[in-house]
Amino acid sequence: MALDPALADRIATSVELGFAEQVAHIQALVRFGSVRGAEHAIQDHVFRCLRERGYAMEQVRMDHAAISAHPGGGRITPEHSDAPLVVGIHRPRHETGRSLILQAHVDVVPPGPFDLWSHPPFDPVIRGDWMYGRGAADMKAGHAANLFALDALARIGLQPAATVTVQSVVEEESTGNGALMAHLHGYRADAVLIPEPEDEKLVRANTGVLWFTVEVRGTPVHVREMGAGANAIDAAYRVIGALRELEESWNARKTGRRHFEGEAHPINLNVGRIEGGDWASSVPAWCRIACRIAIYPGVGAADAAREIEAAVADFARTDAFLAKTPPVVAFNGFFSEGYELDEGSEAEAVLATAHKRATGTDLRSFMSPSYLDTRVHALYDRVPALCYGPISENIHGFDERVSLASVKRITTAMALFVAEWCGTEALGR
């Protein structure tokens, strides 16, 4: 049943009334420098914010054994976060609507050199319509929208007439194990909404992602005898060349994949880190590269991993030095598969209607060649997993920023979605 227009107007007005508080809340989240492994303080803050609103609270610790046993589990390394997941659950007096998970992550990527930012990365400066700061867009604005969409209903004396589970997770930027752990813990719902910064569009398809390292060993000698040694850094660059050939062969496989064949380069290999050697005047004895590559939905992560190992091994056999000292490939983070969102779900129709009311435009969808936590719910829960959020610029870059006008629009759309999907009842426990 469509949402009453008068109620929709009241909800939109309520979002507007609470928006100054919402902006302040986003700024408070950005001030936490919640890079991987440093999310405990922000999760404590989130716990307090949810508990103050009367939600039933739970903290969930990472179960490394359960994650490792799951085919979608990211590889656990010493750098893996040990911060808990924070979960707040709204339980209605009468369960008459459809249940919902609202999920967001608090971990952010490293900011890089501070002097390349216009403002300190964890100082949430507002200039015009834009809020700047690492994580402002990815995805603390969306994190706040989950909370304030529900607040908008409470402000007019309403609450969802169905169970709503608000999840604050970690490890989204490195393994996806936070969302997976929530799944393994047993949380389920009829639909999931994750407000990542997606330019007010719905993600229709999403690539899987693998993280891996390749380590090359060389033969160290004094640089004056360079010809007698073997430079591991030089050899690593030759391995990168072989990986680029694999990347191009995977891109050539886009034919027939309807969400990908129109993209110029849907599969991207990134050599994100390189380290090696011990002394400027010594031929380096070692080099390690850290890589990220995407895979198409329907391609098994294990199958893609074997193809990467084979590509490196096949190249090494053709290289005079590497044939004697084969590189070692290891997988150390994301080991996730992609997904395609089924069209025609009622949840998508409800979101489309809510989006149209909030923005005045039709909801568009697109393919995102990146990792998203919605893969957990799409692949393993088999429920509509909607990834939809605000307009942003420069995520993972310098001067990351989010449009506040867009945050207000998507928060309105989310509140309208909750009201129609879950139904409403008078506020109270």
C-alpha positions in Angstrom: 0.0 0.0 0.0 1.4 3.4 -1.0 2.5 5.8 1.7 -0.1 8.5 2.4 1.1 11.8 0.8 0.3 13.8 3.9 2.5 11.4 6.0 5.2 11.6 3.4 5.2 15.4 3.7 5.4 15.2 7.5 8.3 12.8 7.3 10.2 15.1 4.8 9.6 18.1 7.2 10.9 16.1 10.1 14.1 15.3 8.3 14.5 19.0 7.6 13.9 19.8 11.3 16.6 17.4 12.4 19.1 18.1 9.7 21.3 20.5 11.6 21.7 17.9 14.3 22.4 15.3 11.7 25.2 17.4 10.2 26.8 17.8 13.6 26.5 14.0 14.1 28.4 13.4 10.8 31.1 15.8 11.9 31.5 14.0 15.2 31.9 10.7 13.3 34.5 12.2 11.0 36.6 13.5 13.9 37.4 9.9 14.8 40.4 8.8 12.8 38.9 5.4 12.4 41.4 3.7 10.1 41.8 0.0 10.2 42.5 -1.2 13.7 41.5 2.1 15.3 37.8 1.8 15.3 37.2 1.0 19.0 36.5 4.6 20.0 34.1 5.4 17.3 32.2 2.1 17.9 31.9 3.0 21.5 30.4 6.4 20.4 28.0 4.7 18.1 27.0 2.2 20.8 26.1 5.2 23.1 24.1 7.0 20.4 22.0 3.9 19.6 21.5 3.0 23.3 20.3 6.6 24.0 17.5 6.1 21.5 16.3 3.0 23.3 17.5 0.3 20.9 18.3 -3.2 22.2 22.1 -3.3 22.0 24.6 -6.0 21.2 28.3 -6.0 20.5 29.6 -8.8 18.2 33.2 -9.9 18.2 35.0 -11.3 15.1 35.0 -15.1 15.1 38.1 -15.8 13.0 37.4 -19.5 12.7 33.9 -19.0 11.4 35.0 -16.3 9.0 37.9 -18.5 7.7 35.5 -21.4 7.2 33.2 -19.4 5.0 33.9 -19.2 1.3 33.3 -15.4 1.3 35.6 -14.8 4.2 38.5 -12.3 3.7 41.9 -13.6 4.6 42.7 -12.8 8.2 46.2 -11.2 8.8 47.8 -9.5 11.9 46.4 -6.2 10.6 42.8 -7.4 10.9 40.7 -5.2 13.1 39.6 -6.5 16.5 37.0 -3.8 17.0 33.5 -5.2 17.7 30.5 -4.8 15.5 27.8 -2.6 17.1 24.2 -3.5 16.6 21.0 -1.7 17.7 17.7 -3.5 17.2 14.3 -1.8 17.1 11.5 -4.2 18.0 8.0 -3.0 17.4 5.0 -3.6 19.7 3.2 -5.4 16.8 5.2 -7.0 14.0 3.0 -6.1 11.0 5.5 -4.8 8.5 8.6 -6.2 6.7 11.9 -6.3 8.5 15.0 -4.4 7.5 18.7 -4.2 8.1 20.3 -0.8 7.9 24.1 -1.2 7.7 27.1 1.1 7.5 30.8 0.8 8.1 33.0 3.1 10.3 36.4 2.1 9.0 38.1 4.5 6.6 41.1 4.3 4.3 44.4 6.0 5.4 44.4 9.7 4.6 47.9 9.9 3.1 50.1 13.0 3.5 48.2 15.6 5.5 49.8 18.5 3.6 48.0 17.4 0.4 44.6 18.1 2.0 43.1 21.6 1.9 42.0 21.0 5.6 43.2 18.3 8.0 41.6 15.1 7.0 39.8 14.4 10.3 38.6 18.0 10.6 35.1 18.1 9.1 35.1 21.5 7.5 32.0 22.7 5.6 32.5 24.9 2.6 29.3 25.7 0.8 27.3 22.5 0.2 30.3 20.2 0.9 31.6 18.6 4.0 35.2 17.7 3.7 37.1 14.9 5.6 38.3 11.4 5.3 35.2 9.2 5.7 32.8 12.1 5.3 31.4 10.5 2.2 32.7 6.9 2.6 30.6 6.4 4.6 29.9 8.4 7.7 27.3 10.5 6.0 25.4 7.3 5.2 26.1 5.9 8.7 24.3 9.0 10.1 21.5 8.7 7.6 20.6 5.2 8.9 20.1 6.7 12.4 18.5 10.0 11.4 16.0 8.4 9.0 14.6 6.5 12.0 14.9 9.7 14.1 12.7 11.5 11.6 9.9 9.0 12.2 10.3 9.3 16.0 10.1 13.1 15.8 6.6 12.8 14.6 5.6 10.1 17.1 6.1 7.1 14.8 8.3 4.0 14.7 8.7 1.1 12.3 6.1 -1.6 12.6 8.7 -4.2 12.0 12.1 -5.2 13.3 14.9 -2.9 12.1 18.5 -3.9 12.8 21.0 -1.1 12.7 24.5 -2.4 12.1 27.8 -0.5 12.4 30.5 -2.7 11.0 34.3 -2.6 10.4 36.6 -4.2 7.9 34.6 -3.0 4.9 37.7 -1.4 3.4 39.9 -4.5 3.6 38.1 -7.8 3.9 34.3 -7.4 4.1 34.5 -9.5 7.2 32.4 -7.2 9.4 29.3 -7.6 7.3 30.0 -11.3 6.9 30.4 -11.6 10.7 27.0 -10.0 11.2 25.6 -12.6 8.8 27.3 -15.4 10.6 26.0 -14.2 13.9 22.5 -14.8 12.5 21.0 -11.4 11.7 18.5 -11.6 8.9 15.8 -9.3 7.4 13.4 -9.1 4.5 15.6 -6.4 2.8 18.9 -4.6 3.4 19.7 -0.9 2.7 23.4 0.3 2.8 23.8 4.0 2.1 27.2 4.1 0.5 28.1 7.2 -1.5 26.5 6.2 -4.9 25.5 9.6 -6.3 21.8 9.0 -5.5 21.7 5.9 -7.7 21.1 2.2 -6.9 23.9 -0.3 -7.5 22.7 -2.9 -10.0 25.9 -4.9 -10.2 29.1 -5.1 -8.2 32.4 -6.7 -8.8 34.1 -9.1 -6.4 37.5 -8.2 -5.2 40.8 -10.0 -4.3 43.7 -8.7 -2.4 47.1 -10.4 -2.8 50.8 -10.0 -2.5 53.6 -11.2 -4.8 57.0 -11.5 -3.2 60.2 -11.8 -5.2 63.6 -12.8 -3.8 66.8 -11.5 -5.5 70.6 -12.0 -5.1 72.2 -9.2 -3.2 75.6 -7.9 -4.1 77.4 -4.5 -3.9 76.2 -2.2 -6.6 79.7 -2.1 -8.1 79.2 -5.8 -9.0 75.5 -5.3 -10.1 75.8 -7.6 -13.0 76.6 -10.5 -10.7 73.4 -10.1 -8.7 69.7 -10.1 -9.4 67.6 -7.1 -8.6 64.3 -8.2 -6.9 62.6 -4.8 -7.5 63.4 -5.0 -11.3 62.0 -8.5 -11.3 58.8 -7.4 -9.5 58.2 -4.9 -12.3 58.4 -7.7 -14.8 55.8 -9.6 -12.7 53.6 -6.6 -12.8 53.8 -6.6 -16.6 52.5 -10.2 -16.5 49.6 -9.2 -14.2 48.7 -6.4 -16.6 48.3 -9.0 -19.3 46.0 -11.0 -17.1 44.0 -7.8 -16.3 43.5 -7.2 -20.0 42.5 -10.8 -20.7 39.9 -10.5 -17.9 38.6 -7.3 -19.4 38.2 -9.0 -22.8 35.8 -11.4 -21.1 33.2 -8.6 -20.6 31.4 -9.6 -23.8 28.0 -11.0 -23.0 28.0 -9.6 -19.4 25.2 -7.0 -19.7 26.2 -4.9 -16.8 29.8 -4.8 -17.8 30.2 -5.0 -21.6 29.4 -1.3 -22.1 32.3 -0.3 -19.7 35.6 0.5 -21.3 37.6 -1.2 -18.5 35.5 -2.9 -15.8 38.3 -5.0 -14.3 41.0 -3.0 -12.7 44.2 -4.2 -11.2 45.8 -1.8 -8.7 49.4 -2.2 -7.5 48.7 -0.3 -4.3 52.0 -0.8 -2.4 55.5 -1.7 -3.3 58.4 -2.2 -0.8 61.7 -3.8 -1.1 65.5 -3.7 -0.6 67.5 -2.7 2.4 70.2 -0.4 1.2 70.6 2.1 -1.7 74.1 0.7 -2.5 73.0 -3.0 -2.4 71.2 -4.8 -5.2 67.9 -5.5 -3.5 67.4 -9.1 -2.2 63.6 -8.8 -1.9 60.5 -6.9 -3.1 56.9 -7.3 -2.3 53.9 -5.8 -4.2 50.4 -5.5 -2.8 47.7 -5.7 -5.3 43.9 -5.5 -5.7 41.9 -6.8 -8.6 38.2 -7.1 -9.4 36.3 -10.1 -10.7 33.0 -10.4 -12.4 29.9 -11.6 -10.6 29.6 -15.4 -11.0 33.3 -15.9 -11.0 34.5 -17.8 -8.0 37.1 -16.1 -5.8 39.0 -19.4 -5.5 39.0 -19.8 -9.3 40.2 -16.3 -9.9 42.9 -16.8 -7.2 44.2 -19.9 -9.0 44.3 -18.0 -12.3 46.4 -15.3 -10.7 48.8 -17.9 -9.3 49.0 -19.6 -12.6 49.7 -16.4 -14.5 52.6 -15.5 -12.2 54.0 -19.0 -12.3 53.7 -19.3 -16.1 55.5 -16.0 -16.5 58.2 -16.9 -14.0 59.1 -20.0 -16.1 59.9 -17.7 -19.1 62.2 -15.4 -17.0 65.8 -16.3 -16.7 66.1 -15.3 -13.1 62.5 -16.0 -11.8 62.6 -19.5 -13.3 65.2 -20.3 -10.6 63.6 -18.3 -7.8 59.8 -18.4 -8.4 57.7 -15.5 -6.9 55.4 -16.4 -4.0 51.7 -15.3 -4.3 49.7 -14.9 -1.1 46.1 -13.7 -0.6 45.8 -11.4 2.3 42.5 -9.5 2.5 39.4 -9.4 0.2 38.4 -12.8 -1.1 34.9 -11.8 -2.2 32.7 -12.5 -5.1 30.5 -10.0 -7.0 26.7 -9.9 -7.3 24.0 -8.7 -9.6 20.8 -7.3 -8.0 17.7 -9.0 -9.3 15.4 -6.5 -11.0 11.7 -6.2 -10.1 11.8 -6.7 -6.3 9.2 -5.0 -4.2 11.9 -3.4 -2.1 13.4 -1.8 -5.1 10.0 -0.5 -6.2 9.5 1.0 -2.7 12.9 2.7 -2.8 12.2 4.0 -6.3 9.0 5.6 -5.1 10.7 7.1 -2.0 13.5 8.4 -4.1 11.1 10.1 -6.6 9.2 11.8 -3.7 12.5 13.0 -2.1 14.3 14.1 -5.2 11.7 14.6 -8.0 13.7 12.4 -10.3 13.5 8.7 -11.3 15.8 6.3 -9.6 18.7 5.2 -11.8 20.9 2.2 -11.4 24.5 1.4 -12.4 27.3 -1.0 -12.1 30.0 -0.2 -9.5 33.4 -1.9 -10.2 34.2 -1.9 -6.5 33.6 -3.9 -3.3 30.4 -3.4 -1.4 29.1 -5.1 1.7 25.7 -5.6 0.0 27.4 -8.7 -1.6 26.9 -10.6 1.8 23.2 -10.1 1.7 22.7 -10.6 -2.0 24.9 -13.8 -2.2 24.2 -15.5 1.1 20.9 -14.2 2.4 19.3 -14.0 -1.0 17.3 -10.9 -0.1 17.1 -7.5 -1.9 20.3 -5.7 -1.0 20.0 -2.1 -1.9 23.1 0.1 -2.0 22.0 3.7 -2.4 23.5 6.9 -1.0 24.6 10.5 -1.4 26.6 12.4 -4.0 30.3 12.6 -3.2 33.7 13.5 -4.6 37.2 12.2 -4.1 36.4 9.1 -1.9 39.8 7.4 -1.1 41.5 10.6 -2.4 42.5 14.0 -1.0 39.7 16.4 -0.1 37.1 13.7 0.1 33.7 15.4 0.4 30.0 14.8 0.5 27.1 17.0 -0.6 25.0 18.0 2.3 22.0 18.8 0.1 22.3 15.3 -1.2 22.6 13.8 2.3 19.3 15.5 3.2 17.6 14.1 0.0 18.7 10.5 0.6 17.9 10.7 4.3 14.4 11.7 3.3 14.2 8.9 0.7 15.4 6.4 3.4 12.9 7.6 6.0 10.1 7.3 3.4 11.4 3.9 2.4 11.4 2.7 6.0 7.9 4.0 6.6 6.5 2.2 3.6 8.5 -1.0 3.7 8.2 -1.6 7.5 4.9 0.2 8.1 4.5 2.5 11.1 2.9 2.4 14.5 2.7 4.9 17.4 6.0 5.5 19.1 6.6 3.3 22.2 8.1 0.1 23.4 
